[in-house]
Amino acid sequence: MEVRHELGRNGENLAAAYLEKEGYIILARNYRYLKSEIDLIARTKDIIIEVEVKTRSSRDFGNPQEFVKPKQINNLVLALDHFVQNFTTPVEVRFDIIAIVQSEKSNEIEHIKDAFYHF
């Protein structure tokens, strides 16, 4: 596995563990729809959360959350809409980013709630 993919997979695992520790229920991992993949879909109470996980090994080129681009956001919105349409109960949705800077010594995790709006 490429180092970059391994870093991303480790970040997703850290993010899922973090969310579960915070009381979220993970509903799906790597949910695919058309050209988009949602890293994590979680639930807390009656809110469905799309979680985009961005993992970097340093901040040399910027903060991880700065790498979520408008076109990707549009695709994530479509994918989450597809997921929610298959849900039987009306729910509120939220779009979060979990930014992780992973080094040999530590992992910095930042949970950005309502990172972007879809309407």
LOLUM-285924 format. One line per field, with one value per residue: residue number from 1; x negated, y negated, z of N, C-alpha, C in turn. Coordinates in steps of 0.05 Angstrom, whole numbers. Layout:
k c(NUM | ...)
n.x c(X | ...)
n.y c(Y | ...)
n.z c(Z | ...)
ca.x c(X | ...)
ca.y c(Y | ...)
ca.z c(Z | ...)
c.x c(X | ...)
c.y c(Y | ...)
c.z c(Z | ...)
***
This chain:
k c(1 | 2 | 3 | 4 | 5 | 6 | 7 | 8 | 9 | 10 | 11 | 12 | 13 | 14 | 15 | 16 | 17 | 18 | 19 | 20 | 21 | 22 | 23 | 24 | 25 | 26 | 27 | 28 | 29 | 30 | 31 | 32 | 33 | 34 | 35 | 36 | 37 | 38 | 39 | 40 | 41 | 42 | 43 | 44 | 45 | 46 | 47 | 48 | 49 | 50 | 51 | 52 | 53 | 54 | 55 | 56 | 57 | 58 | 59 | 60 | 61 | 62 | 63 | 64 | 65 | 66 | 67 | 68 | 69 | 70 | 71 | 72 | 73 | 74 | 75 | 76 | 77 | 78 | 79 | 80 | 81 | 82 | 83 | 84 | 85 | 86 | 87 | 88 | 89 | 90 | 91 | 92 | 93 | 94 | 95 | 96 | 97 | 98 | 99 | 100 | 101 | 102 | 103 | 104 | 105 | 106 | 107 | 108 | 109 | 110 | 111 | 112 | 113 | 114 | 115 | 116 | 117 | 118 | 119)
n.x c(-17 | -10 | -47 | -19 | 35 | 37 | 29 | 76 | 115 | 102 | 114 | 170 | 185 | 168 | 202 | 253 | 250 | 244 | 294 | 329 | 314 | 332 | 386 | 413 | 446 | 421 | 443 | 430 | 372 | 327 | 367 | 394 | 417 | 433 | 384 | 362 | 335 | 352 | 317 | 331 | 395 | 434 | 476 | 511 | 558 | 612 | 585 | 550 | 484 | 438 | 372 | 313 | 248 | 185 | 119 | 53 | -19 | -47 | -43 | -66 | -49 | -2 | 60 | 95 | 152 | 156 | 152 | 200 | 239 | 283 | 309 | 305 | 336 | 387 | 395 | 394 | 440 | 480 | 472 | 484 | 537 | 559 | 550 | 581 | 632 | 644 | 654 | 702 | 724 | 739 | 684 | 636 | 580 | 509 | 446 | 382 | 311 | 255 | 193 | 129 | 64 | 12 | -42 | -105 | -108 | -59 | 13 | 51 | 117 | 170 | 236 | 280 | 340 | 400 | 372 | 380 | 434 | 492 | 534)
n.y c(24 | -44 | -97 | -145 | -129 | -94 | -130 | -160 | -119 | -105 | -153 | -155 | -112 | -131 | -176 | -151 | -122 | -165 | -192 | -152 | -148 | -197 | -188 | -182 | -143 | -101 | -96 | -84 | -70 | -96 | -106 | -102 | -139 | -154 | -197 | -205 | -195 | -184 | -191 | -178 | -164 | -185 | -182 | -220 | -226 | -251 | -267 | -262 | -256 | -275 | -259 | -285 | -264 | -289 | -277 | -292 | -290 | -332 | -404 | -432 | -447 | -472 | -472 | -411 | -413 | -452 | -428 | -410 | -418 | -461 | -432 | -379 | -384 | -392 | -342 | -310 | -328 | -310 | -254 | -246 | -261 | -221 | -177 | -192 | -193 | -140 | -129 | -115 | -149 | -218 | -262 | -308 | -338 | -344 | -372 | -354 | -363 | -324 | -339 | -316 | -315 | -275 | -248 | -216 | -219 | -238 | -248 | -298 | -317 | -350 | -368 | -394 | -421 | -429 | -446 | -461 | -487 | -462 | -486)
n.z c(0 | -16 | 17 | 24 | 19 | 62 | 105 | 100 | 109 | 162 | 186 | 178 | 211 | 261 | 265 | 265 | 313 | 348 | 341 | 359 | 412 | 429 | 429 | 381 | 330 | 282 | 218 | 166 | 126 | 79 | 39 | -25 | -80 | -145 | -167 | -119 | -53 | 12 | 71 | 126 | 153 | 204 | 263 | 310 | 359 | 326 | 281 | 221 | 202 | 155 | 148 | 130 | 126 | 135 | 131 | 147 | 147 | 165 | 176 | 137 | 85 | 94 | 133 | 145 | 135 | 96 | 48 | 27 | -27 | -67 | -111 | -92 | -46 | -68 | -92 | -46 | -21 | -56 | -52 | 3 | 4 | -28 | 7 | 51 | 28 | 26 | 78 | 128 | 166 | 175 | 177 | 205 | 173 | 174 | 159 | 171 | 185 | 200 | 219 | 217 | 241 | 235 | 268 | 284 | 339 | 359 | 351 | 326 | 331 | 303 | 307 | 264 | 266 | 227 | 180 | 128 | 90 | 57 | 32)
ca.x c(0 | -26 | -49 | 3 | 60 | 35 | 34 | 105 | 130 | 97 | 129 | 198 | 188 | 166 | 226 | 275 | 246 | 249 | 322 | 343 | 308 | 349 | 414 | 425 | 448 | 411 | 463 | 417 | 344 | 321 | 392 | 390 | 439 | 423 | 355 | 354 | 333 | 353 | 300 | 347 | 421 | 440 | 502 | 514 | 586 | 626 | 569 | 532 | 461 | 418 | 346 | 290 | 224 | 161 | 96 | 27 | -41 | -57 | -29 | -84 | -35 | 24 | 76 | 109 | 179 | 154 | 151 | 227 | 244 | 311 | 320 | 308 | 359 | 411 | 398 | 401 | 468 | 496 | 470 | 499 | 565 | 566 | 550 | 604 | 657 | 649 | 660 | 731 | 733 | 728 | 662 | 621 | 553 | 487 | 421 | 359 | 284 | 236 | 167 | 109 | 35 | 2 | -71 | -114 | -105 | -32 | 34 | 68 | 143 | 187 | 262 | 293 | 369 | 412 | 350 | 391 | 463 | 500 | 556)
ca.y c(0 | -69 | -111 | -165 | -115 | -84 | -152 | -166 | -98 | -108 | -176 | -147 | -95 | -149 | -192 | -134 | -117 | -190 | -196 | -132 | -156 | -221 | -180 | -179 | -116 | -101 | -82 | -75 | -79 | -96 | -104 | -111 | -146 | -167 | -203 | -214 | -175 | -196 | -176 | -167 | -174 | -179 | -192 | -227 | -232 | -250 | -281 | -247 | -273 | -268 | -267 | -284 | -261 | -298 | -270 | -300 | -284 | -358 | -427 | -447 | -457 | -482 | -455 | -390 | -421 | -469 | -412 | -404 | -437 | -464 | -410 | -356 | -389 | -387 | -313 | -299 | -334 | -291 | -228 | -244 | -262 | -193 | -160 | -200 | -185 | -112 | -127 | -115 | -170 | -244 | -269 | -332 | -330 | -362 | -365 | -359 | -354 | -317 | -345 | -301 | -317 | -250 | -246 | -192 | -223 | -244 | -253 | -321 | -314 | -374 | -363 | -419 | -416 | -448 | -456 | -475 | -486 | -452 | -502)
ca.z c(0 | -17 | 42 | 25 | 25 | 89 | 122 | 99 | 122 | 190 | 195 | 180 | 235 | 284 | 265 | 273 | 341 | 362 | 341 | 376 | 440 | 434 | 430 | 355 | 319 | 254 | 201 | 141 | 120 | 50 | 24 | -52 | -97 | -169 | -167 | -92 | -31 | 39 | 89 | 148 | 159 | 232 | 273 | 338 | 362 | 300 | 261 | 205 | 197 | 135 | 160 | 112 | 142 | 121 | 147 | 137 | 165 | 176 | 167 | 119 | 62 | 103 | 150 | 130 | 126 | 73 | 24 | 18 | -48 | -74 | -127 | -74 | -28 | -84 | -95 | -20 | -16 | -72 | -40 | 28 | -3 | -36 | 31 | 68 | 14 | 33 | 106 | 132 | 184 | 168 | 195 | 199 | 164 | 181 | 145 | 189 | 176 | 221 | 209 | 233 | 235 | 247 | 268 | 299 | 367 | 368 | 331 | 332 | 319 | 305 | 296 | 256 | 262 | 208 | 165 | 105 | 88 | 31 | 21)
c.x c(-18 | -25 | -26 | 30 | 61 | 40 | 63 | 122 | 126 | 113 | 159 | 203 | 187 | 192 | 250 | 274 | 253 | 280 | 337 | 338 | 326 | 379 | 428 | 427 | 440 | 431 | 450 | 389 | 340 | 346 | 388 | 416 | 428 | 393 | 345 | 352 | 333 | 337 | 316 | 375 | 428 | 467 | 499 | 543 | 600 | 611 | 550 | 509 | 443 | 391 | 325 | 265 | 200 | 137 | 70 | 6 | -54 | -39 | -45 | -70 | -8 | 38 | 91 | 136 | 179 | 154 | 178 | 235 | 274 | 324 | 324 | 332 | 385 | 416 | 406 | 431 | 487 | 496 | 485 | 529 | 575 | 568 | 576 | 631 | 664 | 655 | 690 | 741 | 722 | 706 | 650 | 593 | 534 | 462 | 397 | 333 | 269 | 209 | 147 | 81 | 22 | -29 | -79 | -109 | -76 | -13 | 50 | 94 | 160 | 214 | 276 | 322 | 380 | 391 | 358 | 420 | 471 | 523 | 548)
c.y c(-25 | -83 | -131 | -151 | -103 | -106 | -159 | -145 | -99 | -131 | -170 | -130 | -112 | -166 | -176 | -129 | -142 | -195 | -177 | -139 | -180 | -214 | -178 | -150 | -118 | -84 | -71 | -86 | -76 | -91 | -117 | -117 | -162 | -172 | -210 | -191 | -191 | -178 | -162 | -180 | -165 | -190 | -199 | -238 | -230 | -266 | -261 | -265 | -260 | -278 | -263 | -284 | -270 | -294 | -279 | -292 | -309 | -380 | -444 | -460 | -468 | -463 | -434 | -398 | -439 | -454 | -401 | -426 | -438 | -441 | -385 | -360 | -383 | -357 | -300 | -304 | -315 | -263 | -225 | -245 | -234 | -175 | -166 | -192 | -156 | -107 | -130 | -138 | -197 | -252 | -296 | -322 | -352 | -353 | -374 | -351 | -346 | -320 | -332 | -307 | -294 | -250 | -221 | -195 | -227 | -247 | -277 | -317 | -338 | -367 | -389 | -413 | -437 | -462 | -470 | -469 | -478 | -467 | -531)
c.z c(0 | 11 | 45 | 32 | 53 | 109 | 123 | 113 | 153 | 201 | 197 | 205 | 260 | 287 | 275 | 303 | 358 | 364 | 359 | 406 | 448 | 433 | 403 | 347 | 290 | 238 | 176 | 139 | 90 | 33 | -4 | -66 | -120 | -166 | -139 | -73 | -5 | 58 | 111 | 148 | 187 | 239 | 303 | 341 | 335 | 278 | 247 | 197 | 176 | 146 | 139 | 130 | 125 | 140 | 133 | 157 | 176 | 166 | 148 | 95 | 69 | 122 | 134 | 119 | 102 | 46 | 14 | -1 | -55 | -90 | -110 | -56 | -43 | -87 | -69 | -13 | -31 | -60 | -14 | 23 | -12 | -12 | 47 | 55 | 20 | 62 | 110 | 149 | 175 | 188 | 186 | 190 | 171 | 166 | 162 | 175 | 201 | 208 | 228 | 223 | 250 | 245 | 283 | 328 | 376 | 344 | 341 | 317 | 324 | 291 | 290 | 249 | 243 | 191 | 140 | 103 | 59 | 19 | 19)
***
